Structure formats: C-alpha cells, structure tokens
Amino acid sequence: NLDKPTSICFYFKNFDSKELFLDFIDNYNSKMGQEDEEKVIKYTDITGLLMSSVKIIIDSVSYVLIAFVSISLIVSSIMIGIITYISVLERTKEIGILRAIGASKRNISSIFNAETFIVGLFSGIMGIGITILLLIPINLIIHSFNTDITAVLPFTGGTTLVILSVILTLIGGLIPSRKAAKQDPVTALRTE
C-alpha cells in the first residue's frame, strides 16, 4: 500500500553510497530513539549479512589451512632433523678425523648447522621460485574470466617465508649437530 508502506528496498551503485545511507539511517534512529520510539526505522542489510557470512566461511577455511600448514611445518622440521642425524651417522669417521686434527666441538657443530642453513635457504628460495612460476598460469586463468584481479606474491611475504624456512631447518638440525659435536674422536675413528 503506497499510503502506508511497510517496507522500502534500496539498491545502491557501490558500497560507499550504501555506507553513507546506513550512517544517515543510524544517525536518524539515534535522534528518534530519544524523541519518539515509533519513528525509529528498522532495517535489514542483506548485502552486509551475505558479506558477513562469506567472511565467516573464509575465516573458517583460513584456520583450517593454517592448521594444515602448521602440521606440515612440524613434520618437515622433524624430517630435516632425521636427515641431518643420518648425515651425522654416515660421517662419523670424518668427524673423528676432524676432531683428531684439532677441530673443536663448536667447529663440528658449526659444520652441520651450516649445512642445515644452506638446505633451508635453498629450499625456501626454491619454494618461492616455484610459486612465482605458478603465478603465471594462475593469472592467465583468472584473467580469462575477464576480471581485474591479479595474484601476486609480495616481496616482504616471500622474504619472510625464506627466513622462516631457514629458521625451521636450523631448529630441526640443532639436536643432530650437538650429537655430532659430542662424539668421542677415538670412538669415531674406529667406526667403519
């Protein structure tokens, strides 16, 4: 009924105009809430509800992905520790020779820490390189849908990932490098 409308629908060109209108309605409602409660406008922002639902879904998916990434980082750190430990076991005689010619425990530990640092650095750089290469076909697919969206890897994000890779490999290699440093040179020289 046009004489006594019960609802009015507004459709906006963009989100900025919608926000301006909602601010106007909120200001009006705050004034009318103090003067006359019957003149308060009750509204439902359908777009806002949809966007909040989408945000909740995206946040949930993000948390699941963060959990998977955390598990994979822990597993990869353990695997790096195992690989470094195997390297220590295979090179026991070399460790004995180094200790016999005067290398300190700190020198032996530094050798294995340097190896894990190099592994972490190259694996991080390789991961960033593969990501940059994969961005090319991903952007081609995205642009085939006639959108202006472009997937990029920020420089600070890539640098942070490389640093994180180095730190995790160093943490994974700490225990094997200490085990290598604590080996008795005489016992190490006798191993075959």
N, C-alpha and C positions, 0 to 999 in steps of 0.2 A: 504494500500500500504506500503510494507516494506521499500521502498526507501524514502518515505516521510510520516512517521507516523503522524497521527493527535491525537492519544491518546494511552496511555500505562496504563495497570492496574497492580497494585502491590498488592500482598496478603502476609501479614506478619504472623509470627508464634505467636507473642504476642504483647501486647500494647507497651511494652518498645521499641521493634525494630521499630514499627510504629512511635513512638515519635521521635526516633533518625533520621529516614528518613525525617520526616516532618521538623525537625530542620535543617537538611542538605539542604533541598529544600528552606527553608526560608532564610538561610544564602546566598545561591546561588542567590536567587531572589533579596536580598538587594544589592549584588555586581553588578548584571546585571542591576538593576534599575538605577544605577548611570552611567554605561558604555554604555549598548546597550539595549534599551527597548524591542526590538523584541525577545531577548533571554530569557526574563522572562517566567518562567514556571507557567502556571495557573493550579491549581489542585483542585479537589473536594474530600474531606474526607468523604466518605459515612458513615463509621463507626462513625465518630465524629458527623455527622448530626443526625444519629439514636440515638446515646447516648445523645445528647443534647435534642432531642425530648422526650426521655424517662425521662430525668431529669426534664424537664418542667412538664410532666404528674405527676411524683412522687411528685414534689413540690406542684402542684395544689391539689392533693389528701391529702397531708400532711396539707395544710392550711385548707381544709375542715374538716379534723379530729381534728385539733387544735380548730376550731370554735365549733364543737360538744362537745369536752371535756370542753371548757370554759363555755359553756351553762350548761352542766351537773354539773360542779363545783359550779356555781352560784346557781342553783336550789337546790343542796344538802346542800349548806350553809344556804339557806333560810329554808329548811326543818328542819335542825338541830336547827335553831333559834326557829321555831314553836314548835318543840318537847320540847325544854328547857322551852319555855314560858308556855306550857301546864303543865310541871312538876312544875313550879313556882305556877301556879294557883291551882294545886291539893295539894300542900304542904303549902298553906297559913297559916294554923293553926300551923304547925311545925315552920315556920318562925317566927310567933308571939311568940311561946314558947321560941325559941332561943333568940329572942330579949328581952323578958321579964326576962330571967335569966342572961342577961348581954352581949350577943354577939353583936359585933359592926356591922355597915353596911358593913364594909370591910370583916368581917368574913362570913356574909351571901353571899356576892358576891363571895368570895373565894370558898365556897361550890359548887356553881353552875359552876364556872369556872373549878374547879377540875373535876366535872362530865363531862363537855364537853371535857376536856383534855383527860380523860380516854376513852370516846367514840371515839374521833379522833384517839388516839393511837391504840386502839384495831381494829378499822375499817381499818386503814392503814396497820397494821400487817396482818389482815385477807385478805385484798386485795392482798398483796404481797405473802402470803401463797397460795392463790388460783392461782395466776399467776405462781408460781413455780410448783405447781401440774399440771397445764395445759400445761406447757412446755414439760412434759414427753410425752404425746401423740402427741403433735405438732412435736417434734423432731423425733418421730417414723415415722410419716407420711412423714416428709421431707427426712429422711434417706431411706425411701422405694423407693424414686426416684433416689437412688444412687448418692447423692450429698454430698459434704463435708461441707455443711452449717449446723450450729447448732444455734438454737435460745437460747439466754441466757438473763437473767436479771442481769445487772451489779449491784454490791453491792452499789456503790455510787448512782445509779439511784433508787434502792429500798429504800435506806435510805432517799433520797431526797423526794420521794413520801410519805413516812411515816411522815416526818417533815411537808410537805405541807398539809397533811391530818389533823395533829394536829393544825396547824395554822388556817386553814379554819374553823374547828369546834370551835376553840376559838373565832374567829371573829363572827361566827354565834351565839354564846352564850353570847356575851357581853351585848346586849340590854336586854335580859330576866334576866340576873344576876343583872344588875343595877336596873331593876324594882323590883326584889325581895329585894334588899338592901334598897330601898326607902319606902317599905311598913311600915305603922304605926303599931307598935306592938299591940296597943289596938284594932284597927280595925281588924287586922289579927287574934287575939284571939277570936273575936266574930264570925268569919266565921265558918260555919258548913261544 
